[in-house]
Amino acid sequence: MGKGTSQYELIEILSPEKTIKMKPPQKVFEGEPS
């Protein structure tokens, strides 16, 4: 179960990190209309 918990924690940390990293670029593109 130790490995399972580690994987779940990694997924939970990667999910928010990816969402946060993907959100800033999108907002910047929308804020700066070409």
N, C-alpha and C positions, 0 to 999 in steps of 0.2 A: 504493500500500500504506500510505502515511502516514495517509491518512484512515481506512482500515480499522482500523489499530491504535488510532487515537484513539477510534473508535466502540466498539471492544471494551473499551478501558480505561474509557470512560464507563459502559458497561453493567455492567462488573464492579464499579465504584464505586457505581453506583446500586442494584444488586441488594442488596449488603450493607447499604447505608444504609437501604433500604426495609425490609429484614428486621429490622434493629435498631430502627427507628422503630416498626415494627408489633408487635414483641415486647413492649416495655415496657408499652404500653397494655393488652395482653391479660393480662399478669401482674398488673397493678394491679387490673383488673376481677375477676380470679379471687381475688386476695388480699383484696379488699373485697367480701364477699357482701352484696348488698342485702337 
